Amino acid sequence: MNILVVEDERNLADAIAHIVSEASYAAEAVYDGNAGLRAALSGRYDAIVLDVMLPGMDGREVVHELRRQGVATPVLMLTARTSLSDKVEGLDAGADDYMTKPFEADELLARLRALTRRRGDVMLDEVTFADVTLDLATHDLSCADKTVHLSGKEFEVMRILMSSSSRVVSKQDLLARVWGGSEASENSVEAYVSFLRKKLAHIGSTVQITTLRMLGYRLEVFGA
């Protein structure tokens, strides 16, 4: 499951992303309404945690615009306000659920699971592309009867590539989603892609990570 967190309180946004990551799901945080809308329109996310009070566009405006453009991604809205009218406004704008700050980590995860089930999605334990399977719990990459374990960064890069199917993923996108705000460079991405290529070859997969000059990477099946 890939979660977008839109929250202008950076400490809280990063804490929510950490909670989601600790549950073995992926999370990306942005810190204003305009950035949240742009990210949500990409279609990469299974659910969105969206604060009401945001700079740029507030949460109600964001979810209203998403629904206007036909984006059905489930939205869990966050607010520090407890009045019924605030909740009604958010739900009327198109949100699927509402949670009041402060909240417990277990409640957040339970609500996200409920939202994805409500949508008809299944909480996946693994991701598959062609002949390779990535176990989201153990971080093992398998092909037929061969398995290799991935390090943390290798796992994140491979998960993003596999979840993106045959779409191109830029180096900048990988840097932002895997390394976050660290001082890592594009050389780091290139190094981990190289590691993954060797591991794919080791398990005998027909899947290759192809470099598209000036664009990024995508998965392709050799001989397809």
PyMOL commands that set and color helices and strands:
alter all, ss='L'
color gray80, all
select helices_A, chain A and resi 10-22+33-40+59-68+84-93+105-118+152-163+171-179+186-202
alter helices_A, ss='H'
color red, helices_A
select strands_A, chain A and resi 2-6+26-30+47-51+75-79+97-100+126-129+132-135+140-143+146-149+207-212+216-221
alter strands_A, ss='S'
color yellow, strands_A
deselect
rebuild
show_as cartoon
